[in-house]
Amino acid sequence: MSSLDYDIIVVGAGPSGTTAARRCAEKGLKVALIEKHEQPGMKVCAGGLDSRVIEDFDISKDIVQCHTETYRLYGSSGRIAIKEVESATVYRRDFDQYLAARATDAGATLLTSTRCLGVLREGDRVKGVDVKTSEGKKRIKAQIVIAADGFNSVTAKSAGLQTSYHPRDYGLTVQREIRVASGVQRSAKHLFYGRDVSRCGFGWIYPKRSSYTVGVGCLVSRIEKNQLVRNLEYLIRRHPIGSRILTDSTHISKVQAAPVPLKLSPKMFGNGVLVTGDAAGQVSPLGGNGIYYAMKAGAMAGETAANAIIHEDVSASALSQYQKEWTLVFGEDLKRQKRILELVEPWYNLYMEAKILLDSHASIKKIVSKGRNPARSLLRLRWREFKD
Ligand SMILES: Cc1cc2nc3c(=O)[nH]c(=O)nc-3n(C[C@H](O)[C@H](O)[C@H](O)COP(=O)(O)OP(=O)(O)OC[C@H]3O[C@@H](n4cnc5c(N)ncnc54)[C@H](O)[C@@H]3O)c2cc1C
């Protein structure tokens, strides 16, 4: 075993790890960013970016596949709600490699084909990681390790910061990439609700420049055997709207599956270690989107880690600042979303149908929020619809 020394080791070159590594390197620290794959960006993901990612992290237009203007939400009753929200799509291969390049430009060292086997300890402190590369096992030492290696993080687990997941605490997703002959409608993202698509979750069709990313996700506790893949096939081939969007498909990639954590880790720091992104369950439980949260957490963890090294205190107490800041900014909202999910889980599709109904009648929303007489206003609305 050989020995290398860094100030900070970041495990995982996803959105969270690359952001953390960049932040630390920009502070002049010696950073290793380690990635188990040959290159970053092998993650199964729909690649939907909300506008906050583009704005807060100044993402180049060159790697964006499509800028979308609306979300179209379809309920099982055939009702549609259209939300005018600007967002974007990317391929994770392009996005993660772009983020990794920004980290290396700032001075971080990217070590690919390097799998973290677990943290290295000295007493009660994390002091580096054991890794496996094509040349064998190595020991890399550092003052702080940031675990950004995704769901079921080996790094967090070995540091004693594992989260126990009940089947109600995470989702499973299946996804395919579909090319169509008739061209892609690039301005909308499509979300599909209803029992025929998912018992507790949703399906999606996201546009890319020359294909669609199509997937289905469901809370693990509500999945029936093999149902997820059957639901994906239904969305692609038989769903009244999904199959119409995907008509003329010329090439369908094989199914890829991946889990999504929907529960925040109770503890995201220890002596010499921080946990960020999917590794810490920092994903929206109702939307399943985690890229923005992962990047924000990466930036906060990077900042805390850099300050800890500069002030020569990498103790759990100094690093706890990261979780305090995270909880203050995002934690309460994600916990609230988890409580809602738990509450509506048995009636999830009914709940979504009601939300789509409300959204589809923006005027109903106005009535409810402005406190007018709902019955009279509804009659007026129905009359207007009848006339039209
Ligand atoms: C099918 C699907 C669709 C999704 N769609 C969206 C979406 O449209 N928008 C959105 O915002 N979110 C989406 N998400 C969620 C989003 O992908 C994650 O929340 C986000 O990728 C988390 O980023 P991360 O950096 O924390 O982890 P990851 O992106 O999982 O990155 C972890 C990195 O660590 C590496 N790694 C893992 N183990 C090791 C190890 N032992 N040693 C070294 N490296 C390791 C991995 O190879 C990977 O590169 C989706 C998730 C799924 C499964």
The ligand as a MOL file (V3000), in Angstrom:
LIG
                    3D

  0  0  0     0  0            999 V3000
M  V30 BEGIN CTAB
M  V30 COUNTS 53 58 0 0 0
M  V30 BEGIN ATOM
M  V30 1 C -33.9710 7.7210 -12.2270 0
M  V30 2 C -33.6770 8.9700 -11.4490 0
M  V30 3 C -34.0720 10.1930 -11.9690 0
M  V30 4 C -33.7500 11.3710 -11.2860 0
M  V30 5 N -34.0940 12.5540 -11.8570 0
M  V30 6 C -33.7550 13.7160 -11.2580 0
M  V30 7 C -34.0360 14.9560 -11.8860 0
M  V30 8 O -34.5780 15.0080 -12.9820 0
M  V30 9 N -33.6750 16.0950 -11.2350 0
M  V30 10 C -33.0610 16.0730 -10.0140 0
M  V30 11 O -32.7730 17.1420 -9.4510 0
M  V30 12 N -32.7780 14.8940 -9.3990 0
M  V30 13 C -33.0920 13.7200 -10.0020 0
M  V30 14 N -32.7680 12.5240 -9.4000 0
M  V30 15 C -32.0390 12.5510 -8.1250 0
M  V30 16 C -30.5630 12.9020 -8.3940 0
M  V30 17 O -30.0490 12.0400 -9.3820 0
M  V30 18 C -29.7160 12.7900 -7.1360 0
M  V30 19 O -30.3820 13.4020 -6.0620 0
M  V30 20 C -28.3520 13.4410 -7.3370 0
M  V30 21 O -27.6530 12.7800 -8.3660 0
M  V30 22 C -27.5220 13.3780 -6.0500 0
M  V30 23 O -26.2120 13.8030 -6.3110 0
M  V30 24 P -24.9930 13.2490 -5.4280 0
M  V30 25 O -23.7830 13.9180 -5.9360 0
M  V30 26 O -25.3300 13.3510 -4.0030 0
M  V30 27 O -24.9330 11.6810 -5.7240 0
M  V30 28 P -24.7350 10.8950 -7.0800 0
M  V30 29 O -25.2000 11.6810 -8.2220 0
M  V30 30 O -25.3160 9.5550 -6.8460 0
M  V30 31 O -23.1420 10.7830 -7.2230 0
M  V30 32 C -22.4020 9.8990 -6.4320 0
M  V30 33 C -21.0830 9.6260 -7.1360 0
M  V30 34 O -20.2780 8.8220 -6.2820 0
M  V30 35 C -19.7160 7.7570 -7.0260 0
M  V30 36 N -19.4700 6.6600 -6.0740 0
M  V30 37 C -20.3790 5.8550 -5.4810 0
M  V30 38 N -19.7880 5.0050 -4.6320 0
M  V30 39 C -18.4620 5.2710 -4.6820 0
M  V30 40 C -17.3270 4.7230 -4.0420 0
M  V30 41 N -17.4350 3.7120 -3.1530 0
M  V30 42 N -16.1080 5.2220 -4.3370 0
M  V30 43 C -15.9620 6.2470 -5.2380 0
M  V30 44 N -17.0110 6.7960 -5.8820 0
M  V30 45 C -18.2460 6.3250 -5.6060 0
M  V30 46 C -20.7680 7.4450 -8.0710 0
M  V30 47 O -20.2310 6.7430 -9.1750 0
M  V30 48 C -21.2640 8.8490 -8.4270 0
M  V30 49 O -20.4800 9.4190 -9.4440 0
M  V30 50 C -33.0740 11.3170 -10.0410 0
M  V30 51 C -32.7020 10.0860 -9.5070 0
M  V30 52 C -32.9860 8.9230 -10.2070 0
M  V30 53 C -32.5350 7.5910 -9.6470 0
M  V30 END ATOM
M  V30 BEGIN BOND
M  V30 1 1 1 2
M  V30 2 1 2 3
M  V30 3 2 2 52
M  V30 4 2 3 4
M  V30 5 1 4 5
M  V30 6 1 4 50
M  V30 7 2 5 6
M  V30 8 1 6 7
M  V30 9 1 6 13
M  V30 10 2 7 8
M  V30 11 1 7 9
M  V30 12 1 9 10
M  V30 13 2 10 11
M  V30 14 1 10 12
M  V30 15 2 12 13
M  V30 16 1 13 14
M  V30 17 1 14 15
M  V30 18 1 14 50
M  V30 19 1 15 16
M  V30 20 1 16 17
M  V30 21 1 16 18
M  V30 22 1 18 19
M  V30 23 1 18 20
M  V30 24 1 20 21
M  V30 25 1 20 22
M  V30 26 1 22 23
M  V30 27 1 23 24
M  V30 28 2 24 25
M  V30 29 1 24 26
M  V30 30 1 24 27
M  V30 31 1 27 28
M  V30 32 2 28 29
M  V30 33 1 28 30
M  V30 34 1 28 31
M  V30 35 1 31 32
M  V30 36 1 32 33
M  V30 37 1 33 34
M  V30 38 1 33 48
M  V30 39 1 34 35
M  V30 40 1 35 36
M  V30 41 1 35 46
M  V30 42 1 36 37
M  V30 43 1 36 45
M  V30 44 2 37 38
M  V30 45 1 38 39
M  V30 46 1 39 40
M  V30 47 2 39 45
M  V30 48 1 40 41
M  V30 49 2 40 42
M  V30 50 1 42 43
M  V30 51 2 43 44
M  V30 52 1 44 45
M  V30 53 1 46 47
M  V30 54 1 46 48
M  V30 55 1 48 49
M  V30 56 2 50 51
M  V30 57 1 51 52
M  V30 58 1 52 53
M  V30 END BOND
M  V30 END CTAB
M  END
